[in-house]
């Protein structure tokens, strides 16, 4: 097995680097319990979930949000 150095990563094409990040991410999501959240992050998740439960009709679906973001470019 070869070791990829930081300079070796930079020698990869953008597509190869994206694939590398995706591969790394896939190994991280396999062990979600090892990805800890801070108390502040947990509180923010709880706050947002509570807001959603109080008013689920508010907000925008992802496809609309994505379209708004992409139209700004």
C-alpha positions as CSV (number, residue, x, y, z in Angstrom):
1,X,0.0,0.0,0.0
2,X,1.4,3.4,-0.9
3,X,1.2,6.4,1.3
4,X,-0.2,9.6,-0.1
5,X,1.7,12.7,1.0
6,X,0.2,16.2,1.1
7,X,2.3,17.1,-2.0
8,X,1.1,13.9,-3.6
9,X,-2.5,14.9,-3.0
10,X,-1.9,18.2,-4.8
11,X,-0.5,16.3,-7.8
12,X,-3.8,14.5,-8.3
13,X,-6.4,16.0,-10.7
14,X,-9.3,17.8,-9.2
15,X,-11.6,14.8,-10.0
16,X,-9.1,12.4,-8.3
17,X,-9.0,14.7,-5.2
18,X,-12.8,14.8,-5.0
19,X,-12.9,11.0,-5.3
20,X,-10.3,10.8,-2.5
21,X,-12.4,13.0,-0.2
22,X,-15.5,11.0,-1.0
23,X,-13.6,7.8,-0.2
24,X,-12.4,9.2,3.1
25,X,-15.9,10.5,4.0
26,X,-17.3,7.0,3.3
27,X,-14.9,5.6,5.9
28,X,-16.0,8.3,8.5
29,X,-19.7,7.7,8.1
30,X,-19.2,4.0,8.8
31,X,-18.3,4.9,12.4
32,X,-20.7,7.8,13.3
33,X,-20.2,7.3,17.1
34,X,-16.6,8.4,16.7
35,X,-17.6,11.7,15.3
36,X,-18.4,13.7,18.4
37,X,-20.4,16.9,18.6
38,X,-19.7,19.7,21.0
39,X,-22.4,20.7,23.5
40,X,-22.9,23.8,21.4
41,X,-23.5,21.8,18.2
42,X,-25.9,19.5,20.0
43,X,-27.8,22.5,21.4
44,X,-28.0,24.1,17.9
45,X,-29.4,20.8,16.4
46,X,-32.0,20.6,19.2
47,X,-32.9,24.3,18.7
48,X,-33.4,23.8,14.9
49,X,-35.3,20.6,15.4
50,X,-37.6,22.2,17.9
51,X,-38.2,25.2,15.5
52,X,-39.1,22.7,12.8
53,X,-41.5,20.8,15.0
54,X,-43.2,24.1,16.0
55,X,-43.6,25.3,12.4
56,X,-42.9,22.5,9.9
57,X,-44.5,24.6,7.1
58,X,-41.9,27.3,7.4
59,X,-38.7,27.2,5.5
60,X,-38.0,26.0,1.9
61,X,-37.4,22.6,0.4
62,X,-33.8,21.8,-0.6
63,X,-34.5,22.0,-4.3
64,X,-35.7,25.6,-3.9
65,X,-32.8,26.5,-1.7
66,X,-30.3,25.0,-4.1
67,X,-31.9,26.8,-7.0
68,X,-31.7,30.2,-5.2
69,X,-28.0,29.5,-4.4
70,X,-27.1,28.5,-7.9
71,X,-29.0,31.5,-9.5
72,X,-26.7,33.9,-7.5
73,X,-23.6,32.7,-9.4
